[in-house]
Amino acid sequence: MTGSKNVSTRRVLFASLAGTTIEFFDFYIYATAAVLVFPQLFFPSADATTATLQSFATFSIAFFARPVGAMLFGHFGDRVGRKATLVAALLTMGIATIMIGILPTYETAGVWAPLLLALCRFFQGLGLGGEWGGAVLLATENAPQGKKAWFGMFPQLGAPIGFLCSTGVFLAITELLTDQQFLSFGWRIPFIASAVLVFVGLYVRLRISETPAFQKAIEKNERVRVPLATVFSRHFGLLILGTFGALATFVLFYLMTVFALSWGISNLGYTRQQFLPIQMIGVIFFGLTIPLSAWLADKVGRQTVLLWATALIGIFGLLFEPLFGGGSVASVVGFMVLGLALMGFTYGPLGTALSEPFPVGVRYTGASLAFNLAGIFGASLAPYVATTLATKFGIQAVGFYLTAASIITFLALWGISRHSHGVQTATLASQEQAG
């Protein structure tokens, strides 16, 4: 019996990890292509900076689509179940990614090329908007007491693994092909090849069972007719706190990845073959600090770890100029390692911390919406805003932007901790009265 339970647990954790890895792989290959490929192939402009900003604009579309995906898939995840909804989210993301790989360029299709690219990007965001919350709940709602953050970090590990895979693929293609071959057909390979990963993810997810927490919600009739309406009417304050509680996480990550890659190549004199390995070193530290932060979160508390990590992110923002602005290999490597290690510390417990405060009947919708609304405010505009700030005011202005985001996040996380304490106090009082 115990052996069967262990197999089931491993299968659930692998399914939560595999799905987010595939989805983030798909998401990041777009982010990399938005810097290396799309400005040259999909946008008509003699000015490289303008073309890059146009490409970043399509990149941001997915973050506006993600809350829509959170509402759509969240509704069915809270009404029908976690398992079926996760399968649908993976298919949505996978098909959109494959389609990007076969799109015509501006030279072939004219203005239709960027329009179709934007449409595919929208559906990428739609799928990921439904993926993240379901994957976190799949893990945490199967977790034993005292290990919720540890279980909840498995889907979070999909982010660094997906990034390493996507960057590694682009790096390999860059090494194997000439620049002309890369721009002609090589960039399409990761998008089309993701079809194989999608089939693997579907196979894994179709073999898992529904979460115990959702099964109990059905038995106790805790599901609500319209989860979104309940979130807005009864948990709106928590939704706002959760959104800004994830703000700095998004700003930090997309400054360290999309903006840093773009600025490193265009302004610091690096080639993509030189800068991508540096980013991969940083992402390794991102992956290593996720389980460490989750372990600490189960020991000392989710909010404690997040508050400390956020304070350190604010301090890190003040180091942008000396670390990244100098441009030397040693300082840029240190910049990447430090920034992405902090990213792991804030990202590891985040899924558990955002989902726990919401009741089971609206948890998929509430947690997904908070996380993905944070994507709009924190990630969608980050590369664009950072490029504008760095161009007009210098690289330290980008650091101040990150520090400001961390202050907002710190206050929101403190508000969530106060909310959670209030809920626990009310629950204990109710139990005492019932006793």
Buried (B, 14 or more C-beta within 10 A) or exposed (E): EEEEEEEEBEBBBBBBBBBBBBBBBBBBBBBBBBBBBBBBBBBEBEEEBEBBBBBBBBBBBBBBBBBBBBBBBBBBBBBBBBBBBBBBBBBBBBBBBBBBBEBBBBEEBEEEBBEBBBBBBBBBBBBBBBBBBBBBBBBBBBBEEEBBBBBBBBBBBBBBBBBBBBBBBBBEBBEEBEEEEBBEEBBBBBBBBBEEBBEEBBEBBEEBEBBEBBEEBEEEEBBBEBBBEBBBEBBEEBBBBBBBBBBBBBBBBBBBBBBBBBBBBBBBEBEBEBBBEBBBEBBBBBBBBBBBBBBBBBEEBBBBBBBBBBBBBBEBBEBBBBBBBEBEEEBBBBBBBBBBBBBBBBBBBBBBBBBBBBBBBBBBBBBBBBBBBBBBBBBBBBBBBBBBBBBEEEBBBBBBBBBBBBBBBBEBBBBBBEBBEEBEEEEEEEEEEEE
